Amino acid sequence: MGRAVVPLLADAPYEVHVVRHSRAAAVPGAREHRADLLGDPHAAEALVEAVAPSHLLHLAWYTEPGRYWTSGLNLDWLAASARLLRAFAAAGGRRAVLVGTCAEYDLTDGTCVEGVTPLRPTTLYGAAKNALQEVSAAHTGVAGYSAAWARLFFAYGPGEPPERLVPATVRGILAGQSVELSHGRQLRDFVFVEDVAAALVKLLGSEVEGAVNIGTGQAVSLRDVVEAIAERLGQPADLRFGARPADPNEPPLIVADTTRLRDEVGFAPAVSLAEGIDRAAGWWRERVSS
């Protein structure tokens, strides 16, 4: 998501500063800073003091597929994020947008509405994100800056971890392997990464505060997503629905109510599922073939 956000920020009236810990390719349009926000308790204060940012968009968290739901690193990122917020406010920061997750909600409700659907996370990841949301909401009242909390639904697209549904399906089909799946009837709100980035930039520049769902407001089955990938690739696909057991506790429907995003932030996703799958599958095909 960070890679998708930076070009949009660079085109907006911002001087963009990117913070990273690991070495990676340069990010065009941004000044880069190396800082270990997670491991160094003084890094946030030193960084913010040097940059003196007016706006903060905080995307960093631990999200390794299959591990992040229960990892103790969620607690480390909760503490690191709180340190960053405190340093940002102390340096005179005015506007912050932090990224949360639909996993904060009681997902048995199906359609998630900010301020209406109960917040009952069932994982450490969701609980840590929700805790940061509560901390940031309370801190704004004390420190005097404006903040919004972007609750992200099911983002996909170029650059996501290869173990996730879309890239794993693409790679399996291109390799001529069978793709083992659950029944695929789960309905989810899939949102293309560039739409996520555009929504975050729009939210950062707005005066909207509190939680805002980032999704499409439309649910699609996992089976439809996988079959759309196979159709886009245009080659034989051995899709084995039902080969893996579905989690009996998995909600049948998770979709965002996007009323706040549309009416208050003034944003609506522009990339259809068909276009998003086409672009994501094409991106992964290029990398597999090379």
N, C-alpha and C positions, 0 to 999 in steps of 0.2 A: 504493500500500500504506500509505503514511503516513496518508492521509486515513481509511483503514479502521481503522487501529490506534488513533488518538488517542481516539475515543469509548470504546473498550474499556478503555484505560488510565485514562481519567477515571472510569469506573465502578468501577475497582479501587482499592485503597488506595494510590494514587500521587498525588503532586503532579506534574503533567505540564508539562514545558517542551519546546517545539518550537523547533528551530533551522532557519532558512531564510536563503538569500542573496537571493532575488528577492522582489519585492513580490507578494502574492497575497491572496486572501480570508482573513479571520480564521478561525482554527480554534477552534471552541467547546470549552470545557473545558480549555484549555491556555494557559500563559503563553508568549508568543512572543519570540524573540530573533533579531536580524539578525546574521549572522556569515558571512564568506567563508572557510569552512574550507579551501577548495581553493586560493585565491589568496593568502591572508594567513597566513604561517607562524606568526604569534603569536596568531591568532584562537582556536584551540582552547584554549590555555592561559588566555587572558583569559576566555573563556566558562565554562570549567569552574570557574575560580576564583570567578566571580560566582555560579554556580548551586550549586556543591558537591553534585553528584548522587550518590546512592547506587547508582542503576541507569542503565545506558546501553543503548539500543536503536538500533543504527546501520544505517540503511537507505540512506543517500545513496550514489549512484554515478552514473556516466555511462551511460545506457541508450538513447540515441537509436537507433531501429530502423534496421538496415542499416549502421550506422556503429560501434556500440560494440564489435563483435567485434575490430576491429583498431586502434581509436583509441589514440593515445598518451596520451589522458586517463586511461586505465586506470592508467598509471604514476603520474600525478598523484594519483589517488584512493587508490592504494596508500600513497603517502607521507603524504597528508593523514589517512588513517585511522590510520596508525601514530602520527602526532602526537596525534591525538585520544585514542587508547588510553593513550599515555604521560601525557598531562595528566589523564585520568580516574583513573588509578592514583595519580598524585602527589597528587591531591586527596582520596584516601581512598575512591574508588569501590569497591563491593563485588561487583557483578554486572553482566556485560556480555553482550549477545546481538548478534552480528553476522550479516549476511545474505550467504550465498554463493550458489553456483549448481551445478546438476547438471552444468554444462559443465566442472567440475573433474575429473570422472570419466573413465575410459576408457569411452566410451559404446558401444564395440563389445560390451561385456558385456550390454547390454540392461537387465537388472534391476540397479539400483545399490544396494549394501549398504554402509553405513558401516563402515569398518575392514576391509572385505573386497575390494570392487571397487577396483582400482588407480586412483590419481590420476594421470591422464595428459592434462591439458588440451591441446587442439590449437589454441586461439586465445589471443590476448593477454589478452582479457577473462577467460577461464577461468584462465589462468596467474597473472594479477594477483590474482584472488580467492583462488586456492589459496595464493599467497605470503602474503597477509594472514592466512589461516587458520593457516598454520605460524607466522607471527610472533606472533599472538595466543596460540596454544597455548604457545609458549615463554615469552612475556611473563608469562602468569599464574603460571608457576612462580617467576619472579623477583620479581614485584610483589605477589603474594599475593591477587589478586582471583579470582573465579570467572567462567568464560566458557563460552558455548555458541556453536556455529557452525551456523546454520540454512541447510541446502542446499536452495534453492528449485527446484522443478520448473516446470511450465508454468502460471503464474498468468494468470488472465483475469478480466474483470469490469468494472464501471463505472469510468471514469477512466483506463483504459489508453490508450497512444498510439494515435491513429486509424489508423496504418499497420499495426498488428498484425492477426493473422488474423481474430479475431471482429469487431472494429469495421469493418475493411476490407470484410468480407463483408456485414455489415449495411448499410453505406453504399452499397455497389455495388448490392445488391438493391433498396433503397429508391429509388435513383436510376434504376432500370430499365436498368442497365448490365450487360454480361456480366461475370462474375467468373471471371478466368482463374486456374487452379490447376494444381498438379502432379497426379500420379496420385491422391494423397490416401490412399495405403495406409500411410503412416507412422503408427506407433502411439506415442502420447505420453500422459503423465500430466498431465491438465489439472486444476488446483485453483482453486476460486473464491476471489477476493481476500479475502472476509470470513472464509473458513476459514483462509487464510494469516495474516491479522491475529490471529485467535483463537489459532492455534497459536503465534505469536510471543509473545503476551502470556502464554500458559500456560508457555512455555519460559522467559520472563524471570522468572517467579515460582517456577520450580522450582530444584532443585539439580543438574540434569543438566548435565554438561560434555561438551565435544567436539562432533563433528559429529552433526547430527540432520537427516534428510531431511524436507522439508516437501512432501508430495504426498498423493495419495489411495491409492496402491498399486494403481491400476487403469489399464490402458492403453485408449485409445480412438483410432480412426483419425481422421485429419484430415478424411477424407470424411464420416464420421459427424457430426463437429462441424459442418461446413458445411451438411450436409443438415438437421441439427436447427435451425440458424439459419433456413434457408429455410422450414421447416415452421412455426416459431414466428411468422415475419412474415406468413405466410398470403397471399402474393401471388406472381405468376409470377417465377421466378428462372432466369436463364440461367447455369447453373453449368458451366463448361468445364473439366472434369477432363482433365489431360494437355496442356493448352494451354501450360503452362510446363514446361520440363525439370526433373526432380528432380536434386538433387545426387547424383552416383554415390557420393560418400563419406558421404552422410547415413545414420546408423544407422536400420535399420528399426524398432527398438524402443528407447524410453527410458522407464523407469518406476521409481518409487521403491519400495524396500523400506521399509515404514513401521513395522517392528517396534519400533524405539526410540521413535518418536513415540507409538505406542499404549501400549506396556508401561511405558516409563520416564517419559515426559512425561505420559501419561494423557490423550491427545487423539486424537480421530478426527474427520475432516471431516464436517460435517452437511449440506452442500448438494450435492445430486445434480447430475449433469451436466445433466439436463433442466431442473431448477430454475435452475441457474446460467446456462444459455443463455437461458432465458426472461427472467431479470432483466437480463442484460447486453444482450440484443437490445432489450428494452423501454426501457432507459436510453438507448441510442443512437438509437432511433426518436424519443423525445421531443426529443432535441437536433437531429436532422436536420429534424424537422417544424417546430421553432421557429426 
